[in-house]
């Protein structure tokens, strides 16, 4: 059983190709917590923490997809996964 879980972890590591990290802020530069971030048309997602930071593992099958950023009172925004390099910041309006 132990080897089975090790095998599943290994397979999962092969599937996940990119890890996206970012910070979300409002127009005044204040970090936004609990922003919903997800890959468009999937259930793969996360939320930002109290400092507006987030990390999302993106499977290689979704490298040409879009990240969607949703927060109540702000306009929904999309950003192409393929255009994201390293840690990035996004400002919600």
VENTA-V212659 format. One record per backbone hydrogen bond with DSSP energy under -0.5 kcal/mol. CO is the residue of the C=O (numbers start at 1). NH is the residue of the N-H. If there is no record, write none. Layout:
[[CO | NH] [CO | NH]]
This chain:
[[1 | 5] [2 | 6] [3 | 7] [4 | 8] [5 | 9] [6 | 10] [7 | 11] [8 | 12] [9 | 13] [10 | 14] [11 | 15] [12 | 16] [15 | 17] [15 | 60] [18 | 20] [18 | 58] [20 | 56] [21 | 88] [22 | 54] [23 | 90] [24 | 32] [25 | 92] [26 | 29] [30 | 26] [31 | 33] [35 | 48] [36 | 70] [37 | 46] [38 | 68] [39 | 42] [43 | 45] [44 | 39] [46 | 37] [48 | 34] [49 | 52] [52 | 24] [53 | 49] [54 | 22] [56 | 20] [56 | 58] [57 | 59] [58 | 17] [58 | 18] [59 | 62] [60 | 63] [62 | 65] [65 | 81] [66 | 40] [67 | 79] [68 | 38] [68 | 70] [69 | 77] [70 | 36] [71 | 74] [77 | 69] [79 | 67] [80 | 83] [81 | 84] [83 | 85] [86 | 21] [88 | 23] [90 | 25] [90 | 92]]
